[in-house]
C-alpha cells in the first residue's frame, strides 16, 4: 500500500518536474556575429536595442547574443556565408564585402544615387529588396536590408577639388564606390573597415571613405585631420548592409518566436538602423570639430564636376546589369519617395 502511494505520488509529481524543462526547451538563443567593436555606434544603438526588444517582446524566450569584432572567427567577407551555412545564426555584414556577388543592391552604391540621410536610404533599400532582390538573398532569411547616410572622404591631406584626389590612396567599402573614386583620380584600395587603422599607420593608405558614424570606432579622426563632405542629395556614395539569418534556423523557430522576429524585421528594423547614422553622425561631427580637425565642404560647382566625372560608372553598371536602367530608375524613385516623407 505504501509502495503504491509512493508510485502514485511519483507519477503525479512527474509533470511538475518536467514542466520547467519543457519551458526551457522552447527558449532559443540566436548568435549574432559582426565585424565592428562593441563600442561602435551600430552595436550600441542598433544591434543591442534590437536584440533587447526581441527578447522583451518574446517574454525572454527568444534571446540574441551578440559577438562583435569577429569573435566567432573568420574575416568580415565571410560573414554572409557564416549565416548561410549555419556557422552563426545571424550576421550583420556588407554585401559589398564580396564584390559582384550581389549586383542588384549595388544600384544604391552608385555615385550620386542615394540620399544624404540614413533613414530614407534604409527604407528605400528595404522596399527595393522586397520588390526586386528576394532572389539575390534567397540563401538566407534577411531580417532587414538597408543603407547608411552619405559618406565622407577622410584623408591625411585636404581635398577641396577633384585635382586634390589625384593619386590619393583611399580605402573604399564597395566595388562601385571604388570605381567612383578611380573616376575622380584617386587610387582606391579595398579592405574591410577594421583594417583601416593599421593600414593608415603603415602608410599603406592615405585615408578612407566612411560615414561619420563609424569614425570613432576606428579612431579615424585621430589618424587623419582632413574631412571632406559632399553636400546635398543625391550624395557621392553610401554602402548597403544586410542583417542575414540562417534560413533553417528561422524555419525551426516556433510560430510565436517567428511572430516576434517578423514584427522586428523589414521596415521596422531598417528604420531603427537608419536612425543610428542620422542621430550619431552629428555627435561624431562635434567630436571631430572639438579636435580642431579641418572640415571641408565641396562647393556646389565642384559637386557638379564630380557628378559629371563619375557618370560613366553609373552607365557601366546599367549596361552590365540585366534590366539595369529600370532598376536604377526604381531605386532613384524610392530614394525620392522616402527623402520627401516627413521624419
C-alpha positions as CSV (number, residue, x, y, z in Angstrom):
1,X,0.0,0.0,0.0
2,X,2.8,2.3,1.0
3,X,4.7,1.4,-2.2
4,X,1.5,2.1,-4.2
5,X,1.2,5.6,-2.7
6,X,4.8,6.3,-3.4
7,X,4.5,5.2,-7.0
8,X,1.2,7.2,-7.4
9,X,2.8,10.2,-5.8
10,X,5.8,10.0,-8.1
11,X,3.6,9.7,-11.2
12,X,1.6,12.8,-10.1
13,X,4.7,14.7,-9.3
14,X,6.4,13.9,-12.6
15,X,4.5,16.5,-14.8
16,X,5.5,19.2,-12.3
17,X,9.1,18.1,-12.5
18,X,9.0,18.0,-16.3
19,X,7.2,21.3,-16.8
20,X,10.2,23.6,-16.3
21,X,12.3,21.5,-18.7
22,X,9.5,21.9,-21.3
23,X,9.6,25.7,-20.9
24,X,13.4,25.7,-21.2
25,X,13.1,23.7,-24.4
26,X,11.1,26.5,-26.0
27,X,13.8,29.1,-25.3
28,X,16.1,29.9,-28.2
29,X,19.4,31.9,-28.2
30,X,20.5,33.2,-31.5
31,X,24.2,34.1,-32.0
32,X,24.7,37.4,-33.9
33,X,28.1,38.0,-35.4
34,X,29.6,41.2,-36.8
35,X,32.8,43.0,-37.6
36,X,32.9,46.2,-35.6
37,X,33.9,46.5,-31.9
38,X,31.3,46.7,-29.1
39,X,32.0,50.4,-28.7
40,X,30.8,51.1,-32.2
41,X,27.6,53.1,-32.7
42,X,25.8,50.4,-34.6
43,X,26.5,47.8,-31.9
44,X,25.3,50.1,-29.1
45,X,22.5,52.0,-30.8
46,X,21.0,49.4,-33.2
47,X,22.0,45.8,-32.6
48,X,21.8,45.8,-28.8
49,X,18.5,47.7,-28.6
50,X,17.1,45.5,-31.4
51,X,18.2,42.3,-29.5
52,X,16.7,43.7,-26.3
53,X,13.4,44.5,-28.0
54,X,13.2,40.9,-29.4
55,X,13.9,39.4,-26.0
56,X,11.3,41.6,-24.2
57,X,8.6,41.0,-26.7
58,X,9.2,37.2,-26.6
59,X,8.9,37.2,-22.9
60,X,12.6,36.2,-22.7
61,X,12.1,33.1,-24.8
62,X,14.0,34.5,-27.8
63,X,17.4,35.8,-27.0
64,X,20.0,37.3,-29.2
65,X,23.6,37.0,-28.1
66,X,25.9,39.5,-29.9
67,X,29.5,38.7,-30.8
68,X,31.3,41.8,-32.1
69,X,34.8,42.2,-33.7
70,X,34.6,38.8,-35.4
71,X,34.8,37.0,-32.1
72,X,33.5,33.8,-33.6
73,X,36.3,33.6,-36.1
74,X,36.7,34.3,-39.8
75,X,37.1,37.5,-41.7
76,X,34.4,40.2,-42.5
77,X,33.9,39.0,-46.1
78,X,32.9,35.5,-44.7
79,X,30.1,36.8,-42.6
80,X,27.3,36.3,-45.1
81,X,28.4,32.7,-45.7
82,X,28.6,32.1,-42.0
83,X,24.9,32.9,-41.7
84,X,24.1,30.9,-44.8
85,X,25.9,27.8,-43.6
86,X,24.7,28.0,-40.0
87,X,28.2,28.7,-38.5
88,X,26.3,31.6,-36.8
89,X,22.6,32.3,-36.6
90,X,22.6,35.9,-37.7
91,X,25.3,38.1,-39.3
92,X,25.5,41.8,-39.9
93,X,27.6,42.4,-43.0
94,X,28.0,44.4,-46.2
95,X,27.0,42.7,-49.5
96,X,29.9,44.8,-50.9
97,X,32.4,42.8,-49.0
98,X,32.1,40.2,-51.8
99,X,32.2,42.3,-55.0
100,X,30.0,41.3,-57.8
101,X,28.1,38.7,-55.9
102,X,25.0,40.8,-55.2
103,X,24.8,43.1,-58.3
104,X,21.3,44.5,-57.8
105,X,21.9,46.1,-54.4
106,X,24.8,47.9,-56.0
107,X,22.4,50.3,-57.6
108,X,22.2,52.3,-54.3
109,X,26.0,52.3,-54.1
110,X,26.4,54.0,-57.4
111,X,27.7,57.6,-57.3
112,X,25.0,60.3,-56.7
113,X,22.0,58.0,-56.4
114,X,21.4,57.8,-52.6
115,X,20.1,60.4,-50.2
116,X,22.3,62.4,-47.8
117,X,20.3,60.9,-44.8
118,X,20.3,57.4,-43.5
119,X,16.6,56.8,-42.9
120,X,15.4,57.5,-46.4
121,X,18.2,55.2,-47.8
122,X,17.3,52.5,-45.3
123,X,13.7,52.5,-46.2
124,X,14.4,52.7,-49.9
125,X,16.8,49.8,-49.8
126,X,14.4,47.6,-47.8
127,X,11.5,48.3,-50.1
128,X,13.7,47.6,-53.1
129,X,14.7,44.3,-51.6
130,X,11.1,43.3,-51.1
131,X,10.3,44.1,-54.7
132,X,13.5,43.2,-56.6
133,X,16.0,41.4,-54.6
134,X,14.5,38.4,-52.9
135,X,16.2,36.2,-55.4
136,X,19.6,37.8,-54.6
137,X,19.4,36.9,-50.9
138,X,17.4,33.6,-51.2
139,X,20.1,31.6,-49.5
140,X,19.4,33.4,-46.2
141,X,16.5,34.8,-44.3
142,X,17.0,38.6,-44.4
143,X,15.8,40.3,-41.2
144,X,16.4,43.7,-42.9
145,X,18.4,45.3,-45.7
146,X,19.4,49.0,-45.5
147,X,21.9,51.7,-46.4
148,X,23.7,54.3,-44.4
149,X,23.9,58.1,-44.8
150,X,26.2,59.9,-47.1
151,X,29.9,59.0,-46.6
152,X,32.8,61.5,-46.5
153,X,36.4,61.5,-47.5
154,X,38.8,61.4,-44.6
155,X,42.4,61.9,-45.6
156,X,45.9,63.0,-44.5
157,X,45.7,65.9,-46.9
158,X,42.9,68.3,-47.7
159,X,40.5,67.5,-50.6
160,X,38.8,70.6,-51.9
161,X,38.7,69.8,-55.6
162,X,39.0,66.9,-58.0
163,X,42.6,67.7,-58.5
164,X,43.3,67.1,-54.8
165,X,42.1,63.5,-55.3
166,X,44.9,62.7,-57.8
167,X,46.8,59.6,-56.6
168,X,45.2,59.7,-53.1
169,X,45.2,56.1,-51.8
170,X,41.7,55.8,-50.3
171,X,40.2,52.7,-48.7
172,X,36.8,52.1,-50.2
173,X,33.9,49.9,-49.0
174,X,32.2,48.7,-52.2
175,X,33.0,48.0,-55.8
176,X,31.0,50.9,-57.2
177,X,32.5,53.4,-54.7
178,X,35.9,52.2,-55.7
179,X,35.1,52.8,-59.4
180,X,33.8,56.3,-58.5
181,X,37.0,57.2,-56.6
182,X,39.0,56.0,-59.6
183,X,37.0,58.2,-61.9
184,X,37.8,61.1,-59.6
185,X,41.6,60.4,-59.9
186,X,42.2,58.6,-56.6
187,X,43.9,55.3,-56.2
188,X,41.2,53.2,-54.5
189,X,42.2,50.3,-52.2
190,X,39.6,47.8,-51.0
191,X,39.6,46.5,-47.4
192,X,37.2,45.7,-44.6
193,X,36.9,48.8,-42.3
194,X,38.6,47.2,-39.2
195,X,41.9,47.1,-41.2
196,X,41.9,50.9,-41.8
197,X,43.8,51.9,-38.6
198,X,46.7,49.6,-39.2
199,X,46.8,50.5,-42.9
200,X,46.9,54.2,-42.1
201,X,49.7,53.6,-39.5
202,X,51.8,51.7,-42.1
203,X,51.0,54.4,-44.7
204,X,49.5,51.8,-47.0
205,X,46.6,54.2,-47.5
206,X,46.2,58.0,-47.3
207,X,42.7,57.9,-45.9
208,X,39.3,56.2,-46.1
209,X,35.7,56.9,-47.2
210,X,33.2,56.2,-44.4
211,X,30.2,57.9,-42.8
212,X,30.7,59.9,-39.6
213,X,29.1,57.2,-37.6
214,X,31.9,54.7,-38.0
215,X,34.8,57.2,-37.4
216,X,35.3,56.9,-33.6
217,X,35.2,53.1,-33.7
218,X,38.3,53.0,-35.9
219,X,39.9,56.2,-34.4
220,X,39.9,57.8,-37.9
221,X,39.6,61.3,-36.5
222,X,42.8,60.7,-34.6
223,X,44.7,59.2,-37.6
224,X,43.9,61.9,-40.2
225,X,42.9,65.5,-39.8
226,X,41.1,66.3,-43.0
227,X,37.4,65.5,-43.6
228,X,35.6,66.4,-46.9
229,X,31.8,66.4,-47.0
230,X,29.9,66.1,-50.3
231,X,26.8,68.3,-49.5
232,X,23.2,67.8,-50.6
233,X,21.3,64.9,-52.1
234,X,22.0,62.8,-54.0
235,X,25.3,62.2,-52.3
236,X,28.6,60.7,-53.6
237,X,28.2,57.3,-52.1
238,X,26.7,55.0,-49.5
239,X,27.2,51.4,-48.5
240,X,24.4,48.9,-48.0
241,X,24.0,46.3,-45.3
242,X,22.1,43.1,-44.5
243,X,21.1,41.5,-41.2
244,X,21.1,37.9,-42.5
245,X,19.7,35.0,-40.6
246,X,20.3,31.3,-41.3
247,X,17.2,30.1,-43.2
248,X,16.9,26.7,-41.5
249,X,17.3,28.3,-38.0
250,X,14.4,30.7,-38.8
251,X,12.2,27.9,-40.1
252,X,12.8,25.9,-37.0
253,X,11.5,28.6,-34.7
254,X,8.1,28.3,-33.1
255,X,5.2,30.2,-34.6
256,X,5.3,32.6,-31.6
257,X,9.0,33.2,-32.0
258,X,8.6,33.8,-35.7
259,X,5.9,36.4,-35.0
260,X,8.1,38.3,-32.6
261,X,11.1,38.2,-35.1
262,X,8.9,39.2,-38.0
263,X,7.4,42.1,-36.1
264,X,11.0,43.4,-35.6
265,X,12.1,42.8,-39.2
266,X,11.6,44.6,-42.5
267,X,10.9,48.3,-42.4
268,X,10.8,48.4,-38.6
269,X,14.4,47.2,-38.3
270,X,15.6,49.1,-41.3
271,X,14.3,52.4,-39.9
272,X,15.9,51.6,-36.5
273,X,19.2,51.1,-38.3
274,X,18.9,54.2,-40.5
275,X,18.3,56.4,-37.4
276,X,21.6,55.4,-35.9
277,X,23.5,57.1,-38.7
278,X,21.3,60.2,-38.7
279,X,21.4,60.6,-34.9
280,X,25.0,59.7,-34.3
281,X,26.5,61.5,-37.3
282,X,26.1,65.0,-35.7
283,X,27.5,63.7,-32.4
284,X,30.7,62.5,-34.1
285,X,31.0,65.6,-36.2
286,X,31.0,67.6,-33.0
287,X,33.8,65.4,-31.5
288,X,35.8,66.0,-34.7
289,X,35.2,69.7,-34.5
290,X,36.5,69.8,-30.9
291,X,39.8,68.3,-32.1
292,X,40.2,71.2,-34.5
293,X,40.5,68.9,-37.5
294,X,40.0,70.5,-40.9
295,X,36.3,70.3,-42.0
296,X,35.8,70.9,-45.8
297,X,32.5,71.1,-47.7
298,X,32.7,70.9,-51.5
299,X,31.3,73.8,-53.4
300,X,28.1,73.3,-55.5
301,X,30.2,73.8,-58.6
302,X,32.7,71.2,-57.5
303,X,29.9,68.7,-56.8
304,X,28.7,69.1,-60.3
305,X,32.2,68.4,-61.6
306,X,32.3,65.2,-59.5
307,X,28.9,64.1,-60.8
308,X,30.0,64.5,-64.4
309,X,33.2,62.7,-63.8
310,X,31.5,59.7,-62.2
311,X,28.6,59.4,-64.6
312,X,30.5,56.7,-66.6
313,X,30.4,54.5,-63.5
314,X,26.6,54.6,-63.5
315,X,26.5,54.0,-67.2
316,X,28.8,51.0,-67.0
317,X,26.7,49.4,-64.2
318,X,23.5,50.0,-66.2
319,X,25.0,48.4,-69.3
320,X,26.4,45.4,-67.4
321,X,23.3,44.6,-65.3
322,X,20.2,42.9,-66.7
323,X,17.4,45.4,-66.6
324,X,19.8,47.9,-65.2
325,X,18.1,51.0,-66.5
326,X,14.8,50.1,-64.9
327,X,16.4,49.1,-61.6
328,X,18.2,52.4,-61.4
329,X,15.0,54.3,-62.2
330,X,13.2,52.4,-59.4
331,X,16.0,53.0,-56.9
332,X,16.0,56.7,-57.6
333,X,12.2,56.8,-57.2
334,X,12.3,55.1,-53.9
335,X,15.1,57.4,-52.6
336,X,13.0,60.4,-53.7
337,X,9.9,58.9,-52.1
338,X,11.4,58.4,-48.7
339,X,13.5,61.5,-48.9
340,X,10.3,63.6,-49.2
341,X,8.5,61.7,-46.4
342,X,8.1,63.5,-43.1
343,X,10.6,62.4,-40.4
